[in-house]
Every structure is written in structure tokens, then in C-alpha cells.
């Protein structure tokens, strides 16, 4: 099936991807069980969302086994980077540093996170 090239998964699609990232390749019933626990989703809705995600290229389906097994076609890292790029573009006018400064000034960074940011900045500075 050909992917439609959707930029980012919707919130519901992301929830399904989270389940697949956690469980690994899974049949609809396992995915649905997780979604039902969190949101009370109908089984038919889960099936429909997986069909949409398959069409968009967000999941892949193993048709060789019964029941069909779905797996994420997008890694958690790729999804995170896509959302981060969208956030930087839409909110910070393309400035990653503005996002970093905002995040650090929120005061929620641990000492270890601040040290890691400092190390990264030092490393970037050394590459210039």
C-alpha cells in the first residue's frame, strides 16, 4: 500500500503508535485492549484507525498470519523529531535555540539535563 505522506500522526494515531512502540508487533485485540483501558475506545474505531494508518504508511500489517499483526512503521524518535521540527517552525520561527532557552528557563531542567545541554553546546562550539 502506498503512503499518503502525512506530515505527522494525529493525536489518536500517536496513541496507537505509542501502544505499538510499547508492545511491539500486535494484533488488533491487543492494541484495542490498551486503548480501551485508557480511553474506552470501541473495537470498530480501533480497526478503522489502523486501516487509516495503514493507508497513510504509519503502520504495517503482516497479512501472512491470522489474526493480522500490526507494527509501527515510524520510530518513536522519528515522530518526536517531526513534532519538534513543527514546534520550532510554528512557534519559534525556526529558531531551535529559542526553544531550548524557553525550555531551560521554565526551571524544570534537572542538574543532569543542564549539564548535558552545556556539554552539547560545548561540543557544537568546538565544531565551528
Buried (B, 14 or more C-beta within 10 A) or exposed (E): EEEEEBEBBBEBBBBBBBBBBEBEBBBBEBBBBBBEEEEEBEEEEBEEBBEBBBBBBBBBBEEEEEEEBBBBBBEBEEBEEBBEBEEBEEEBEEEEEEBBEEEEEEEEBEEEEEEEBEEEEEEEEEEE
